[in-house]
Amino acid sequence: MTWSKLRGRLDLNLALVILLSVVAFAPLTYPGFFQSHSGFVPVFNLYDLERDLWGNWGWVPHLTGSPDLMKGEGPLPYLLAELLRWLGMGGAQAIKGIYLLGFVASGMAMYVLGKRLFGSAGGLLAGVVYVYAPFHLATVYVRGAFAEAWAFAMYPLVIWCWERYLDNGRAWWAALGVLAYAALASTGLGLALLFALFILVFVLVLGPSRRAKARGLLVLALALVVALLIQLPSAIRYGMPALGDGGFTQHFVYPFQLLAASWGYGASVPGWEDTLPLQLGLAATGLTLLAGLLLMAERGINPRLLRIVGVFVAAAAVIVLLVTHPASLLWQLSGLSSTLYYPWQLLSFAAFAMSVASGATVRLAPRLARLPWQAILATVVILGSYAYLSPRFTDVQVGGSPVAVLGENVILLTYQRDGPLRHGATVRFTLYWQGLRRMETDYTVFVHVVDQEGAIWAQRDSVPVAGERPTSTWQPGEVIEDEYEMIIGLEGPREGYTVEVGLYDPSTGMRLMLPDGATAAVLE
């Protein structure tokens, strides 16, 4: 086969999107697991799914609290990870593999949509901007939002199906659109319901005729029904989600945060000192503004192109407004604050809209579609986000479930023991903690060696890491290595000891509870 024939069959720009995604997912190939806010929770949830896979229907991730079917994670990416488990991957490797595939899938889906709207060059630029959108990278490497990371792949796929259906009215595109939306709802129902509003606007503005708009709205209604129906097994199993904003209105974004140059790894906290990275991205912002300017400056633009670009540029602007404080009243009056934990989760929609708008620039300014400019733009996009690709890693290995979950904030991942559990022996423990949220209280760790009657024969009560790492200093997802040494009293029984570990508030003596109501984890 000649090169010209091969080139005619291959979509080289699609291959380029995949190739250029390598830098984004390269950190996932490092040894060990990265310390995002969710920590090892996705890994433990995956093993929990395996234990429950052929049991009751309706499983959703719920390791660290009661499932929230509206705001919480859906099961789709875990089911995908289970496929990798069947291929022989370990739990942590499977989770990282699905994150990796999510980057590739999001780039490919955005390329397909961008190519459909603006041609192959527009699809290439849109795909690269989407993969390297700062909030996309933060969703994976900072937040560790496993399901939301895969929602990025579903947004362009859903709109692509609807655009095709509006164009030709063929039933299979409607069916694909319903399936794609159901898949999006299976990553997170709240985000999917809000994205339905975007689909609504897309249909009303871009439908070529009243009949096409009516068909598009009918398919949207069907998709919503299907999305809600697939939640029924979970609702029956876990109960309906509780409504309420849960502090939603305390986490609006300040405008300077959207344009900040610094990149943080902390959790979201109310106020302007939030250390969570919430950038729109220099490249995405600049290209979206350029698209808007070209839209106003160019004469004789195709009316449909004008509407398409206008929808995505306007959507980006509206979404940015919705995550800032002036939109607080709107969220509360509409009741939509019950669909998300934080308003800034809508930044995934902004990344989507701005990526599409960025792809439009090569259609509005055709010179940008030529090779030198394509290379320059792609390079600028990647370099603009390259500094954000530095997650923190740990070489700690975990089993199929954590040793203990204490409250909703702390996980005892695993531990190591050196020395026998016999009277008179010196025994050393290394505990590996992981905090999932910032803690205001400085808890004390207790390690007690007890006999079968519950009598304590050795104990250590200490602030973690010999007082050097109070729990209030733990960053979400950070693994804390905590060592203890003690001598078991000679007066005790020869053998038959167990070890109890936990955390308590030194000011009240109250211990953090385990899910079963116990106040200590039994290690041996």
C-alpha positions as CSV (number, residue, x, y, z in Angstrom):
1,M,0.0,0.0,0.0
2,T,1.4,3.4,-1.0
3,W,1.8,6.2,1.5
4,S,-0.9,8.3,-0.3
5,K,-3.4,5.4,0.0
6,L,-2.5,4.8,3.6
7,R,-2.8,8.5,4.4
8,G,-6.2,8.5,2.8
9,R,-7.4,5.7,5.1
10,L,-5.9,7.0,8.3
11,D,-7.0,10.2,10.0
12,L,-3.6,11.6,10.8
13,N,-5.0,14.4,12.9
14,L,-6.8,12.0,15.1
15,A,-3.6,10.1,15.5
16,L,-1.9,13.3,16.4
17,V,-4.5,14.0,19.2
18,I,-3.7,10.6,20.7
19,L,0.0,11.1,20.3
20,L,-0.1,14.6,21.9
21,S,-2.1,13.2,24.8
22,V,0.9,11.2,25.9
23,V,2.4,14.1,27.9
24,A,-0.9,14.5,29.8
25,F,-1.1,10.9,30.9
26,A,2.6,10.3,31.2
27,P,2.5,10.7,35.1
28,L,0.1,7.8,35.2
29,T,2.9,5.5,34.0
30,Y,5.1,6.3,37.0
31,P,5.5,3.5,39.6
32,G,3.3,3.8,42.6
33,F,0.0,5.6,43.0
34,F,-0.5,9.4,43.0
35,Q,-1.8,11.2,46.1
36,S,-4.9,13.0,45.0
37,H,-7.7,14.2,47.3
38,S,-9.5,10.9,46.9
39,G,-6.4,8.9,47.8
40,F,-6.7,5.2,47.4
41,V,-10.5,5.4,47.7
42,P,-11.1,4.5,43.9
43,V,-8.9,1.4,44.3
44,F,-10.9,0.3,47.4
45,N,-14.2,1.0,45.7
46,L,-13.1,-1.1,42.7
47,Y,-12.4,-4.1,45.0
48,D,-15.7,-3.5,46.7
49,L,-17.5,-3.6,43.3
50,E,-15.8,-7.0,42.7
51,R,-17.1,-8.4,45.9
52,D,-20.6,-7.1,45.1
53,L,-20.6,-7.5,41.3
54,W,-22.9,-10.5,41.0
55,G,-24.8,-9.7,44.2
56,N,-27.4,-6.9,44.3
57,W,-27.9,-4.5,41.4
58,G,-27.5,-0.8,41.8
59,W,-23.9,-0.7,43.3
60,V,-22.4,2.8,43.6
61,P,-19.1,3.9,45.2
62,H,-19.7,4.4,48.9
63,L,-16.5,3.6,50.9
64,T,-16.3,6.8,52.9
65,G,-20.0,7.5,53.6
66,S,-23.5,7.1,52.6
67,P,-24.0,7.1,48.8
68,D,-25.3,10.3,47.3
69,L,-27.0,9.3,44.0
70,M,-27.3,12.9,42.9
71,K,-24.0,14.4,43.8
72,G,-21.8,11.4,44.2
73,E,-19.9,9.2,41.8
74,G,-21.6,6.8,39.3
75,P,-20.4,3.3,38.6
76,L,-19.4,3.5,34.9
77,P,-15.6,4.1,35.2
78,Y,-15.4,1.3,37.9
79,L,-17.1,-1.1,35.5
80,L,-14.5,-0.1,32.8
81,A,-11.7,-0.7,35.4
82,E,-13.2,-4.1,36.1
83,L,-12.5,-5.0,32.5
84,L,-8.8,-4.3,33.1
85,R,-8.9,-6.3,36.2
86,W,-10.2,-9.3,34.2
87,L,-7.1,-8.8,32.0
88,G,-4.9,-9.4,35.0
89,M,-4.1,-5.8,36.2
90,G,-3.9,-5.0,39.9
91,G,-6.4,-2.6,41.4
92,A,-4.2,0.5,41.5
93,Q,-3.0,-0.3,37.9
94,A,-6.6,-0.7,36.7
95,I,-7.6,2.7,38.2
96,K,-4.6,4.4,36.6
97,G,-5.3,2.6,33.3
98,I,-8.9,4.0,33.2
99,Y,-7.6,7.5,34.0
100,L,-5.2,7.1,31.1
101,L,-7.9,5.9,28.7
102,G,-10.1,8.7,29.9
103,F,-7.5,11.3,28.7
104,V,-7.3,9.5,25.3
105,A,-11.1,9.1,25.0
106,S,-11.8,12.7,25.9
107,G,-9.3,13.9,23.2
108,M,-10.7,11.6,20.6
109,A,-14.3,12.5,21.4
110,M,-13.5,16.2,21.2
111,Y,-11.7,15.7,18.0
112,V,-14.7,13.9,16.4
113,L,-17.0,16.8,17.5
114,G,-14.5,19.5,16.4
115,K,-14.0,17.9,13.1
116,R,-17.7,17.6,12.5
117,L,-18.2,21.3,13.3
118,F,-15.0,22.9,12.0
119,G,-13.0,20.4,10.0
120,S,-10.0,18.2,10.8
121,A,-7.7,21.1,11.8
122,G,-10.3,22.5,14.1
123,G,-10.9,19.1,15.7
124,L,-7.1,18.7,16.3
125,L,-6.9,22.1,18.1
126,A,-10.1,21.5,20.1
127,G,-8.9,18.0,21.2
128,V,-5.5,19.2,22.4
129,V,-7.0,22.2,24.3
130,Y,-9.5,19.8,25.9
131,V,-7.0,17.2,27.1
132,Y,-4.8,19.9,28.6
133,A,-7.5,22.1,30.1
134,P,-6.2,22.9,33.6
135,F,-9.4,21.9,35.3
136,H,-9.3,18.6,33.4
137,L,-5.8,17.9,34.8
138,A,-6.8,19.0,38.2
139,T,-9.8,16.7,38.2
140,V,-7.4,13.8,37.7
141,Y,-4.2,14.7,39.5
142,V,-5.4,17.0,42.2
143,R,-9.0,16.0,43.0
144,G,-8.8,12.3,41.9
145,A,-12.4,12.6,40.9
146,F,-12.5,9.2,39.1
147,A,-16.0,9.4,37.7
148,E,-15.9,13.1,36.7
149,A,-12.7,12.4,34.8
150,W,-14.7,10.1,32.5
151,A,-17.5,12.6,32.2
152,F,-15.0,14.7,30.2
153,A,-15.1,12.0,27.5
154,M,-18.9,11.9,27.5
155,Y,-19.7,15.7,27.0
156,P,-18.4,16.0,23.4
157,L,-19.7,12.5,22.5
158,V,-23.3,13.5,23.6
159,I,-23.2,16.7,21.6
160,W,-21.8,15.0,18.6
161,C,-24.7,12.5,18.6
162,W,-27.3,15.3,19.0
163,E,-25.7,17.3,16.2
164,R,-25.8,14.4,13.8
165,Y,-29.4,13.7,14.7
166,L,-30.4,17.3,14.2
167,D,-28.7,17.2,10.8
168,N,-30.2,14.0,9.3
169,G,-32.9,12.8,11.7
170,R,-31.8,9.2,11.5
171,A,-33.1,7.1,14.4
172,W,-29.7,5.4,15.2
173,W,-28.2,8.8,16.0
174,A,-31.1,9.4,18.4
175,A,-30.4,6.0,20.0
176,L,-26.7,6.7,20.3
177,G,-27.5,10.1,21.8
178,V,-29.7,8.4,24.5
179,L,-27.0,5.8,25.2
180,A,-24.3,8.4,25.4
181,Y,-26.3,10.5,27.8
182,A,-27.1,7.5,29.9
183,A,-23.4,6.8,30.1
184,L,-22.8,10.4,31.2
185,A,-25.5,10.0,33.9
186,S,-23.6,6.8,35.0
187,T,-20.6,8.9,35.8
188,G,-22.6,11.5,37.9
189,L,-26.3,12.2,37.8
190,G,-26.1,15.8,39.0
191,L,-23.7,16.9,36.3
192,A,-25.7,15.0,33.7
193,L,-28.9,16.8,34.7
194,L,-27.2,20.2,34.4
195,F,-25.7,19.2,31.1
196,A,-29.2,18.6,29.8
197,L,-29.7,22.3,30.0
198,F,-26.7,22.8,27.6
199,I,-28.3,20.2,25.2
200,L,-31.6,22.1,25.4
201,V,-29.9,25.3,24.3
202,F,-27.9,23.5,21.6
203,V,-31.1,22.0,20.1
204,L,-33.1,25.2,20.2
205,V,-30.4,27.4,18.7
206,L,-28.9,24.9,16.2
207,G,-31.9,22.9,15.1
208,P,-32.2,23.5,11.4
209,S,-36.0,23.5,11.5
210,R,-38.9,23.5,13.9
211,R,-39.4,19.8,13.2
212,A,-35.8,19.0,13.9
213,K,-35.9,21.0,17.1
214,A,-39.0,19.1,18.2
215,R,-37.3,15.8,17.4
216,G,-34.2,16.9,19.3
217,L,-36.3,17.9,22.4
218,L,-38.2,14.6,22.3
219,V,-35.0,12.6,22.3
220,L,-33.7,14.7,25.1
221,A,-36.8,14.0,27.2
222,L,-36.3,10.3,26.4
223,A,-32.6,10.5,27.4
224,L,-33.6,12.0,30.8
225,V,-36.2,9.3,31.4
226,V,-33.6,6.6,30.6
227,A,-31.0,8.3,32.8
228,L,-33.4,8.4,35.7
229,L,-34.6,4.8,35.2
230,I,-31.0,3.4,35.4
231,Q,-30.7,5.0,38.8
232,L,-33.7,3.1,40.1
233,P,-31.8,0.0,41.3
234,S,-29.4,2.3,43.3
235,A,-32.3,4.3,44.7
236,I,-34.1,1.1,45.8
237,R,-30.9,-0.1,47.4
238,Y,-29.6,3.0,49.1
239,G,-32.6,5.3,49.2
240,M,-33.3,8.6,47.5
241,P,-30.7,11.3,47.7
242,A,-31.2,14.0,50.2
243,L,-31.8,17.5,48.8
244,G,-29.9,20.6,50.1
245,D,-26.9,22.6,49.1
246,G,-24.6,21.3,51.8
247,G,-22.5,24.5,51.9
248,F,-22.6,24.9,48.1
249,T,-22.9,28.7,48.2
250,Q,-19.7,29.0,50.3
251,H,-17.5,27.8,47.4
252,F,-18.1,30.3,44.6
253,V,-15.0,31.3,42.7
254,Y,-13.3,34.7,42.7
255,P,-12.5,36.0,39.2
256,F,-8.7,36.2,39.9
257,Q,-8.8,32.4,40.7
258,L,-9.9,31.7,37.1
259,L,-6.8,33.5,35.8
260,A,-4.3,32.6,38.5
261,A,-0.9,31.3,37.5
262,S,-0.2,29.3,40.7
263,W,-1.1,25.6,41.0
264,G,-2.2,24.2,44.3
265,Y,-2.9,20.8,45.7
266,G,-5.0,21.7,48.7
267,A,-8.7,21.1,49.2
268,S,-11.4,23.6,48.4
269,V,-12.1,25.9,51.3
270,P,-14.5,28.9,51.4
271,G,-13.1,32.2,50.6
272,W,-10.4,33.7,48.4
273,E,-7.6,31.7,49.9
274,D,-8.8,28.5,48.3
275,T,-5.7,26.4,47.3
276,L,-7.6,24.2,44.8
277,P,-6.5,25.1,41.2
278,L,-9.5,26.6,39.4
279,Q,-7.8,28.0,36.3
280,L,-9.5,28.3,33.0
281,G,-6.2,28.1,31.3
282,L,-4.2,30.8,29.4
283,A,-4.4,29.0,26.0
284,A,-8.1,28.1,26.2
285,T,-9.0,31.6,27.4
286,G,-7.0,33.3,24.7
287,L,-8.3,31.1,21.9
288,T,-11.9,31.5,23.1
289,L,-11.5,35.3,23.1
290,L,-9.9,35.1,19.7
291,A,-12.9,33.1,18.4
292,G,-15.3,35.8,19.8
293,L,-13.3,38.6,18.2
294,L,-13.1,36.8,14.9
295,L,-16.8,36.2,15.0
296,M,-17.5,39.9,15.4
297,A,-14.8,41.1,12.9
298,E,-15.4,38.7,10.0
299,R,-17.9,39.5,7.3
300,G,-20.0,37.0,5.4
301,I,-19.7,34.2,7.9
302,N,-22.0,31.2,7.2
303,P,-25.1,31.7,9.4
304,R,-24.9,28.1,10.8
305,L,-21.2,28.6,11.7
306,L,-22.1,31.9,13.3
307,R,-24.7,30.2,15.5
308,I,-22.4,27.3,16.4
309,V,-19.5,29.4,17.4
310,G,-21.8,31.9,19.1
311,V,-23.4,29.1,21.2
312,F,-20.1,27.8,22.6
313,V,-18.5,31.2,23.2
314,A,-21.7,32.4,24.9
315,A,-21.9,29.2,26.9
316,A,-18.3,29.6,28.2
317,A,-19.1,33.1,29.3
318,V,-22.4,32.1,31.0
319,I,-20.7,29.1,32.8
320,V,-17.9,31.4,34.1
321,L,-20.6,33.7,35.5
322,L,-22.4,30.8,37.1
323,V,-19.4,29.7,39.2
324,T,-18.9,33.2,40.7
325,H,-20.7,34.9,43.6
326,P,-23.2,37.0,41.6
327,A,-24.9,33.7,40.5
328,S,-25.6,32.7,44.1
329,L,-29.2,33.8,44.2
330,L,-29.9,32.1,40.9
331,W,-28.6,28.8,42.2
332,Q,-30.7,29.1,45.4
333,L,-33.9,30.1,43.7
334,S,-33.7,27.4,41.0
335,G,-32.8,24.6,43.5
336,L,-30.0,23.4,41.2
337,S,-27.5,23.8,44.0
338,S,-28.8,20.4,45.1
339,T,-27.2,18.7,42.1
340,L,-23.5,19.4,42.9
341,Y,-21.2,19.6,45.9
342,Y,-19.5,22.8,44.6
343,P,-20.3,25.4,42.0
344,W,-16.8,25.2,40.5
345,Q,-17.6,21.6,39.3
346,L,-19.2,23.4,36.3
347,L,-15.7,24.3,35.2
348,S,-15.7,21.0,33.4
349,F,-18.5,22.5,31.2
350,A,-16.4,25.6,30.7
351,A,-13.5,23.5,29.6
352,F,-15.7,21.7,27.1
353,A,-17.3,24.9,25.7
354,M,-13.9,26.8,25.5
355,S,-12.3,23.8,23.7
356,V,-14.9,23.8,21.0
357,A,-14.7,27.5,20.7
358,S,-10.9,27.2,20.4
359,G,-11.3,24.8,17.5
360,A,-13.5,27.3,15.7
361,T,-10.6,29.7,15.4
362,V,-9.0,27.7,12.6
363,R,-12.3,27.8,10.6
364,L,-12.7,31.6,11.2
365,A,-9.1,32.3,10.4
366,P,-8.1,29.6,7.8
367,R,-4.4,30.5,8.0
368,L,-4.3,29.0,11.4
369,A,-5.1,25.6,9.9
370,R,-1.8,25.5,8.1
371,L,1.0,23.3,9.4
372,P,3.3,25.9,11.0
373,W,0.4,27.6,12.9
374,Q,-1.0,24.2,13.9
375,A,2.3,23.1,15.4
376,I,2.7,26.5,17.2
377,L,-0.8,26.4,18.7
378,A,-0.5,22.8,19.9
379,T,2.9,23.5,21.4
380,V,1.6,26.6,23.2
381,V,-1.4,24.7,24.6
382,I,0.8,21.9,26.0
383,L,3.5,24.2,27.4
384,G,0.8,26.3,29.0
385,S,-0.3,23.3,31.1
386,Y,3.0,21.3,31.4
387,A,3.9,22.7,34.8
388,Y,0.7,21.3,36.2
389,L,1.7,17.7,35.4
390,S,3.6,17.0,38.6
391,P,1.4,14.9,41.0
392,R,2.6,13.6,44.3
393,F,3.3,9.8,44.4
394,T,3.6,7.2,47.0
395,D,5.0,3.7,46.9
396,V,2.7,2.3,49.6
397,Q,1.0,-0.9,48.4
398,V,-2.6,-1.5,49.6
399,G,-4.8,-4.6,49.7
400,G,-8.4,-5.1,48.6
401,S,-9.8,-3.0,51.4
402,P,-8.4,-0.5,53.9
403,V,-7.5,-1.6,57.4
404,A,-10.0,0.9,58.8
405,V,-12.1,4.0,57.8
406,L,-12.3,6.3,60.8
407,G,-15.1,8.8,60.6
408,E,-15.3,10.2,57.0
409,N,-11.9,11.9,57.0
410,V,-9.2,9.3,57.8
411,I,-8.3,5.9,56.3
412,L,-5.7,3.5,57.8
413,L,-4.4,2.1,54.5
414,T,-2.2,-0.6,55.8
415,Y,0.5,-1.3,58.4
416,Q,3.7,-3.2,59.1
417,R,4.6,-5.0,62.3
418,D,8.2,-5.9,63.4
419,G,8.5,-8.1,66.4
420,P,6.4,-10.9,68.0
421,L,3.2,-10.3,70.0
422,R,4.5,-12.1,73.2
423,H,5.1,-10.8,76.7
424,G,8.4,-9.0,77.2
425,A,8.9,-8.5,73.5
426,T,9.6,-5.2,71.8
427,V,7.2,-4.6,68.9
428,R,7.3,-1.9,66.3
429,F,4.3,-0.7,64.2
430,T,4.4,1.4,61.1
431,L,0.9,2.8,60.3
432,Y,0.1,4.3,56.9
433,W,-2.6,6.9,57.2
434,Q,-4.4,8.9,54.5
435,G,-6.6,11.9,55.2
436,L,-9.4,12.6,52.7
437,R,-10.3,16.1,53.9
438,R,-8.8,18.9,55.9
439,M,-9.3,18.4,59.7
440,E,-9.6,21.2,62.2
441,T,-9.0,18.9,65.2
442,D,-5.6,17.6,66.1
443,Y,-6.4,14.0,66.9
444,T,-4.2,11.7,69.0
445,V,-3.3,8.2,67.8
446,F,-3.5,5.4,70.2
447,V,-1.9,1.9,69.7
448,H,-2.9,-0.6,72.4
449,V,-1.7,-4.2,72.8
450,V,-4.5,-6.0,74.7
451,D,-5.0,-9.5,75.9
452,Q,-8.2,-11.6,75.3
453,E,-9.8,-10.0,78.4
454,G,-9.2,-6.5,77.0
455,A,-6.5,-5.6,79.5
456,I,-3.8,-3.3,78.1
457,W,-0.2,-4.5,78.3
458,A,1.5,-2.0,76.1
459,Q,0.4,1.3,74.7
460,R,1.4,4.5,72.9
461,D,-0.7,7.6,72.6
462,S,0.9,10.3,70.5
463,V,0.4,13.0,68.0
464,P,1.3,11.4,64.6
465,V,4.9,11.1,63.6
466,A,6.2,11.7,67.1
467,G,4.3,15.0,67.3
468,E,5.7,16.4,64.0
469,R,2.5,15.9,61.9
470,P,-0.7,16.9,63.7
471,T,-3.7,15.8,61.8
472,S,-4.7,19.4,61.1
473,T,-1.6,19.6,58.9
474,W,-2.5,16.6,56.8
475,Q,-3.2,17.5,53.1
476,P,-6.1,15.6,51.5
477,G,-4.7,12.4,49.9
478,E,-1.3,12.7,51.6
479,V,0.1,9.4,52.9
480,I,1.5,9.7,56.4
481,E,4.0,7.1,57.7
482,D,3.6,6.9,61.4
483,E,5.9,4.7,63.6
484,Y,5.4,3.4,67.1
485,E,7.6,1.2,69.4
486,M,6.6,-0.4,72.7
487,I,7.4,-3.3,75.1
488,I,4.7,-5.8,76.1
489,G,4.7,-6.2,79.8
490,L,6.2,-9.4,81.3
491,E,3.4,-9.8,83.7
492,G,0.9,-10.4,80.9
493,P,-0.1,-13.7,79.2
494,R,2.6,-15.4,77.1
495,E,0.6,-15.0,73.8
496,G,-2.9,-14.3,72.6
497,Y,-2.5,-10.5,72.1
498,T,-4.3,-8.3,69.7
499,V,-3.6,-4.7,68.7
500,E,-6.1,-1.9,68.7
501,V,-5.5,1.4,66.8
502,G,-7.6,4.5,66.5
503,L,-7.8,8.3,66.8
504,Y,-9.4,10.4,69.5
505,D,-9.9,14.1,70.3
506,P,-7.6,14.8,73.3
507,S,-9.8,17.6,74.5
508,T,-12.9,15.4,74.9
509,G,-11.6,11.8,74.7
510,M,-14.1,11.0,72.0
511,R,-12.8,8.5,69.5
512,L,-13.5,8.5,65.7
513,M,-15.8,5.7,64.9
514,L,-15.6,3.0,62.3
515,P,-18.5,2.3,60.0
516,D,-19.7,-0.7,62.2
517,G,-19.8,1.5,65.3
518,A,-16.5,0.3,66.7
519,T,-14.1,2.8,68.2
520,A,-10.8,1.0,67.4
521,A,-9.4,-1.0,64.5
522,V,-8.1,-4.5,65.4
523,L,-4.9,-5.2,63.6
524,E,-3.8,-8.6,64.9
